[in-house]
């Protein structure tokens, strides 16, 4: 007896077909990881089955800190699927991005919040345990980061909000005891991937881009991604599709 098809998988495949049928020039971001491998397989299969009259570009954005195993895996994917994976070097490789913007720390969101606090010269040691009301008076125009620091974002009783610092156990206590003496930032990814990708899309006149993400990794993805194939409209009509 045949098993019933997985509805989530079926839904993702149908949405993938719809996206490809409406596209002209498609950029598929290949990282060399499991998420983009699944996305590549799905898109490649649907293109062969339906013969959509479109141009598909498979692109790998080299951040400047890639492992040789990742680069070897790209060669394997090219042979397995008989495709060409373009290699695009980062406008600002990660090592230079860290020097220019600051070091990433734990996650992009956490790095962003700490960066905002640092930009206001937040005194982690002296002010770290003060109330949100006190801090709001001293550090104006930094409300979102202060809400994160003081656990002021709404959260349900059964779980801690990812938008509050208490979602990362002992982080607040650690930073009060060990104030960072180096600049922290979430921006190194911009020069390494985001800006490089935007430039590549413009140069190749892409109207659709596909990026593989894994919702199970948590963080912002847990909130931003709702289904197995999420369509997110981008700037200037660019369609951004995320396979989970």
C-alpha positions as a LaTeX table, in Angstrom:
\begin{tabular}{lrrr}
\hline
Residue & $x$ (\AA) & $y$ (\AA) & $z$ (\AA) \\
\hline
Unk1 & 0.00 & 0.00 & 0.00 \\
Unk2 & 1.41 & 3.37 & $-1.02$ \\
Unk3 & 1.88 & 5.94 & 1.67 \\
Unk4 & $-0.08$ & 9.19 & 1.44 \\
Unk5 & 2.02 & 12.08 & 0.11 \\
Unk6 & 3.43 & 14.49 & 2.64 \\
Unk7 & 1.16 & 17.52 & 2.34 \\
Unk8 & 3.90 & 19.99 & 3.24 \\
Unk9 & 6.17 & 18.57 & 0.55 \\
Unk10 & 3.34 & 18.55 & $-1.98$ \\
Unk11 & 2.52 & 22.17 & $-1.12$ \\
Unk12 & 6.16 & 23.21 & $-1.53$ \\
Unk13 & 6.41 & 21.50 & $-4.92$ \\
Unk14 & 3.23 & 23.14 & $-6.20$ \\
Unk15 & 4.37 & 26.56 & $-5.04$ \\
Unk16 & 7.76 & 26.00 & $-6.61$ \\
Unk17 & 6.09 & 25.25 & $-9.94$ \\
Unk18 & 4.01 & 28.40 & $-9.64$ \\
Unk19 & 7.06 & 30.55 & $-8.91$ \\
Unk20 & 9.04 & 29.13 & $-11.83$ \\
Unk21 & 6.10 & 29.48 & $-14.20$ \\
Unk22 & 5.89 & 33.23 & $-13.45$ \\
Unk23 & 9.64 & 33.89 & $-13.62$ \\
Unk24 & 12.03 & 34.91 & $-16.40$ \\
Unk25 & 15.49 & 35.14 & $-14.84$ \\
Unk26 & 15.91 & 33.19 & $-11.60$ \\
Unk27 & 18.84 & 33.41 & $-9.21$ \\
Unk28 & 19.18 & 30.38 & $-6.91$ \\
Unk29 & 21.57 & 31.03 & $-4.04$ \\
Unk30 & 23.74 & 27.96 & $-3.34$ \\
Unk31 & 25.62 & 27.92 & $-0.04$ \\
Unk32 & 26.92 & 24.36 & $-0.13$ \\
Unk33 & 24.81 & 23.46 & 2.90 \\
Unk34 & 21.90 & 21.06 & 3.31 \\
Unk35 & 19.18 & 23.71 & 2.95 \\
Unk36 & 20.31 & 24.97 & $-0.44$ \\
Unk37 & 20.97 & 21.39 & $-1.60$ \\
Unk38 & 17.31 & 20.52 & $-1.02$ \\
Unk39 & 16.22 & 23.69 & $-2.80$ \\
Unk40 & 18.52 & 23.01 & $-5.74$ \\
Unk41 & 17.15 & 19.49 & $-6.12$ \\
Unk42 & 13.53 & 20.71 & $-6.04$ \\
Unk43 & 14.05 & 23.54 & $-8.54$ \\
Unk44 & 16.18 & 21.42 & $-10.87$ \\
Unk45 & 13.60 & 18.60 & $-10.91$ \\
Unk46 & 10.70 & 20.95 & $-11.57$ \\
Unk47 & 12.57 & 22.67 & $-14.38$ \\
Unk48 & 13.26 & 19.30 & $-16.06$ \\
Unk49 & 9.68 & 18.09 & $-15.59$ \\
Unk50 & 7.89 & 21.23 & $-16.79$ \\
Unk51 & 10.49 & 22.67 & $-19.19$ \\
Unk52 & 9.81 & 26.25 & $-18.11$ \\
Unk53 & 11.24 & 28.70 & $-20.70$ \\
Unk54 & 13.33 & 30.54 & $-18.11$ \\
Unk55 & 16.96 & 31.25 & $-17.28$ \\
Unk56 & 18.15 & 29.77 & $-13.98$ \\
Unk57 & 21.41 & 30.96 & $-12.45$ \\
Unk58 & 22.89 & 28.93 & $-9.61$ \\
Unk59 & 25.21 & 31.22 & $-7.66$ \\
Unk60 & 27.61 & 30.69 & $-4.77$ \\
Unk61 & 28.67 & 33.80 & $-2.83$ \\
Unk62 & 32.15 & 33.29 & $-1.40$ \\
Unk63 & 32.36 & 35.11 & 1.94 \\
Unk64 & 36.14 & 34.77 & 2.15 \\
Unk65 & 36.07 & 32.23 & 4.97 \\
Unk66 & 34.79 & 29.16 & 3.14 \\
Unk67 & 36.10 & 25.69 & 3.98 \\
Unk68 & 37.65 & 23.57 & 1.23 \\
Unk69 & 35.01 & 20.89 & 1.87 \\
Unk70 & 32.32 & 23.42 & 0.88 \\
Unk71 & 34.13 & 24.30 & $-2.34$ \\
Unk72 & 34.58 & 20.62 & $-3.14$ \\
Unk73 & 30.88 & 20.04 & $-2.56$ \\
Unk74 & 30.05 & 22.67 & $-5.18$ \\
Unk75 & 32.06 & 20.68 & $-7.72$ \\
Unk76 & 30.11 & 17.58 & $-6.71$ \\
Unk77 & 26.77 & 19.36 & $-7.20$ \\
Unk78 & 27.81 & 20.57 & $-10.65$ \\
Unk79 & 28.62 & 17.03 & $-11.74$ \\
Unk80 & 25.57 & 15.45 & $-10.11$ \\
Unk81 & 23.05 & 17.84 & $-11.69$ \\
Unk82 & 25.05 & 18.78 & $-14.79$ \\
Unk83 & 24.78 & 22.48 & $-13.99$ \\
Unk84 & 27.09 & 25.46 & $-13.68$ \\
Unk85 & 27.36 & 27.15 & $-10.29$ \\
Unk86 & 28.66 & 30.69 & $-10.65$ \\
Unk87 & 31.23 & 31.77 & $-8.06$ \\
Unk88 & 30.85 & 35.37 & $-6.89$ \\
Unk89 & 33.45 & 36.82 & $-4.54$ \\
Unk90 & 32.18 & 39.03 & $-1.72$ \\
Unk91 & 32.42 & 42.79 & $-2.16$ \\
Unk92 & 33.66 & 42.93 & 1.43 \\
Unk93 & 34.89 & 39.51 & 2.64 \\
Unk94 & 34.05 & 38.61 & 6.24 \\
Unk95 & 37.54 & 39.36 & 7.70 \\
Unk96 & 37.46 & 42.88 & 6.25 \\
Unk97 & 33.82 & 43.31 & 7.27 \\
Unk98 & 34.69 & 42.47 & 10.86 \\
Unk99 & 37.46 & 45.07 & 10.81 \\
Unk100 & 35.17 & 47.67 & 9.26 \\
Unk101 & 31.91 & 47.09 & 11.16 \\
Unk102 & 32.67 & 44.92 & 14.18 \\
Unk103 & 32.55 & 41.29 & 15.23 \\
Unk104 & 29.36 & 39.19 & 14.98 \\
Unk105 & 28.32 & 37.74 & 18.33 \\
Unk106 & 26.01 & 34.74 & 18.90 \\
Unk107 & 23.44 & 35.73 & 16.24 \\
Unk108 & 22.60 & 38.55 & 13.85 \\
Unk109 & 19.77 & 39.77 & 16.05 \\
Unk110 & 21.79 & 39.71 & 19.27 \\
Unk111 & 24.68 & 41.42 & 17.46 \\
Unk112 & 22.31 & 44.09 & 16.16 \\
Unk113 & 20.95 & 44.86 & 19.64 \\
Unk114 & 24.39 & 45.02 & 21.25 \\
Unk115 & 25.64 & 47.22 & 18.42 \\
Unk116 & 22.81 & 49.68 & 19.05 \\
Unk117 & 23.63 & 49.81 & 22.74 \\
Unk118 & 27.32 & 50.33 & 22.02 \\
Unk119 & 26.48 & 53.17 & 19.62 \\
Unk120 & 24.95 & 55.02 & 22.60 \\
Unk121 & 27.97 & 54.26 & 24.80 \\
Unk122 & 25.90 & 51.97 & 27.02 \\
Unk123 & 27.73 & 51.19 & 30.27 \\
Unk124 & 27.13 & 47.46 & 30.68 \\
Unk125 & 28.85 & 47.22 & 34.08 \\
Unk126 & 27.32 & 50.27 & 35.79 \\
Unk127 & 23.90 & 50.44 & 34.12 \\
Unk128 & 23.29 & 46.80 & 33.21 \\
Unk129 & 20.97 & 46.08 & 36.16 \\
Unk130 & 19.00 & 49.33 & 36.04 \\
Unk131 & 15.32 & 49.37 & 35.10 \\
Unk132 & 14.02 & 50.08 & 31.64 \\
Unk133 & 12.56 & 53.39 & 32.86 \\
Unk134 & 15.91 & 54.56 & 34.20 \\
Unk135 & 17.77 & 53.50 & 31.08 \\
Unk136 & 15.22 & 55.14 & 28.77 \\
Unk137 & 15.96 & 58.46 & 30.37 \\
Unk138 & 19.72 & 58.10 & 30.09 \\
Unk139 & 19.96 & 56.43 & 26.67 \\
Unk140 & 17.42 & 58.10 & 24.44 \\
Unk141 & 16.68 & 56.95 & 20.87 \\
Unk142 & 17.68 & 53.41 & 21.76 \\
Unk143 & 14.32 & 52.06 & 22.84 \\
Unk144 & 14.23 & 48.81 & 20.87 \\
Unk145 & 17.63 & 47.69 & 22.12 \\
Unk146 & 16.73 & 48.69 & 25.67 \\
Unk147 & 13.52 & 46.67 & 25.47 \\
Unk148 & 15.60 & 43.68 & 24.38 \\
Unk149 & 18.04 & 44.24 & 27.25 \\
Unk150 & 15.28 & 44.64 & 29.86 \\
Unk151 & 13.00 & 41.84 & 28.60 \\
Unk152 & 10.21 & 44.23 & 27.71 \\
Unk153 & 8.99 & 42.57 & 24.53 \\
Unk154 & 5.77 & 40.54 & 25.03 \\
Unk155 & 6.29 & 36.85 & 25.73 \\
Unk156 & 4.06 & 33.90 & 26.50 \\
Unk157 & 4.33 & 32.02 & 29.74 \\
Unk158 & 5.37 & 28.75 & 28.07 \\
Unk159 & 8.42 & 30.16 & 26.29 \\
Unk160 & 10.79 & 33.10 & 26.38 \\
Unk161 & 10.57 & 35.61 & 23.59 \\
Unk162 & 13.42 & 35.51 & 21.08 \\
Unk163 & 13.26 & 39.31 & 21.08 \\
Unk164 & 14.36 & 39.48 & 24.74 \\
Unk165 & 17.81 & 38.90 & 26.16 \\
Unk166 & 16.49 & 36.25 & 28.58 \\
Unk167 & 16.04 & 33.99 & 25.55 \\
Unk168 & 19.82 & 33.49 & 25.77 \\
Unk169 & 20.49 & 32.15 & 29.24 \\
Unk170 & 23.09 & 34.05 & 31.30 \\
Unk171 & 23.97 & 36.42 & 28.46 \\
Unk172 & 22.96 & 39.55 & 30.37 \\
Unk173 & 24.81 & 38.49 & 33.51 \\
Unk174 & 27.90 & 37.64 & 31.47 \\
Unk175 & 27.96 & 40.99 & 29.68 \\
Unk176 & 27.55 & 42.92 & 32.92 \\
Unk177 & 30.47 & 41.01 & 34.45 \\
Unk178 & 32.49 & 41.14 & 31.21 \\
Unk179 & 31.64 & 44.31 & 29.26 \\
Unk180 & 32.72 & 43.91 & 25.63 \\
Unk181 & 35.89 & 45.87 & 24.90 \\
Unk182 & 35.51 & 45.38 & 21.13 \\
Unk183 & 32.93 & 46.54 & 18.63 \\
Unk184 & 30.07 & 44.12 & 17.95 \\
Unk185 & 27.99 & 44.29 & 14.77 \\
Unk186 & 25.68 & 42.28 & 12.53 \\
Unk187 & 26.81 & 44.07 & 9.37 \\
Unk188 & 29.66 & 41.85 & 8.17 \\
Unk189 & 27.07 & 39.69 & 6.37 \\
Unk190 & 25.97 & 42.70 & 4.32 \\
Unk191 & 29.24 & 43.09 & 2.46 \\
Unk192 & 29.92 & 39.37 & 2.38 \\
Unk193 & 26.55 & 38.23 & 1.03 \\
Unk194 & 23.62 & 40.64 & 0.90 \\
Unk195 & 25.16 & 43.54 & $-1.02$ \\
Unk196 & 27.10 & 41.14 & $-3.24$ \\
Unk197 & 23.90 & 39.26 & $-4.05$ \\
Unk198 & 21.94 & 42.46 & $-4.79$ \\
Unk199 & 24.65 & 43.61 & $-7.18$ \\
Unk200 & 24.66 & 40.22 & $-8.94$ \\
Unk201 & 20.86 & 40.28 & $-9.28$ \\
Unk202 & 20.93 & 43.73 & $-10.87$ \\
Unk203 & 23.73 & 42.85 & $-13.28$ \\
Unk204 & 21.85 & 39.76 & $-14.50$ \\
Unk205 & 18.43 & 41.39 & $-14.49$ \\
Unk206 & 16.94 & 38.73 & $-12.18$ \\
Unk207 & 13.26 & 38.99 & $-11.38$ \\
Unk208 & 13.22 & 36.11 & $-8.90$ \\
Unk209 & 15.65 & 34.85 & $-6.30$ \\
Unk210 & 15.45 & 31.65 & $-4.25$ \\
Unk211 & 17.17 & 31.16 & $-0.93$ \\
Unk212 & 17.10 & 28.01 & 1.21 \\
Unk213 & 16.57 & 28.48 & 4.94 \\
Unk214 & 15.90 & 26.08 & 7.77 \\
Unk215 & 13.13 & 27.20 & 10.09 \\
Unk216 & 14.25 & 24.65 & 12.70 \\
Unk217 & 17.40 & 26.72 & 13.30 \\
Unk218 & 15.17 & 29.15 & 15.22 \\
Unk219 & 15.88 & 32.84 & 15.73 \\
Unk220 & 14.26 & 35.36 & 13.40 \\
Unk221 & 13.57 & 32.58 & 10.88 \\
Unk222 & 11.10 & 31.00 & 13.30 \\
Unk223 & 8.95 & 34.13 & 13.06 \\
Unk224 & 9.60 & 35.27 & 9.48 \\
Unk225 & 9.06 & 31.91 & 7.76 \\
Unk226 & 5.65 & 30.30 & 8.06 \\
Unk227 & 5.41 & 27.65 & 5.32 \\
Unk228 & 7.59 & 25.24 & 3.34 \\
Unk229 & 7.73 & 27.62 & 0.41 \\
Unk230 & 7.24 & 31.24 & 1.41 \\
Unk231 & 6.95 & 33.97 & $-1.20$ \\
Unk232 & 8.29 & 37.31 & 0.03 \\
Unk233 & 7.95 & 40.28 & $-2.26$ \\
Unk234 & 11.14 & 42.26 & $-2.54$ \\
Unk235 & 12.14 & 45.71 & $-3.69$ \\
Unk236 & 11.41 & 46.80 & $-7.25$ \\
Unk237 & 9.26 & 43.76 & $-7.96$ \\
Unk238 & 11.94 & 41.20 & $-7.13$ \\
Unk239 & 10.29 & 38.02 & $-5.87$ \\
Unk240 & 12.15 & 36.37 & $-3.02$ \\
Unk241 & 11.27 & 32.74 & $-2.36$ \\
Unk242 & 12.35 & 30.80 & 0.68 \\
Unk243 & 12.34 & 27.03 & 0.89 \\
Unk244 & 12.26 & 25.65 & 4.43 \\
\hline
\end{tabular}
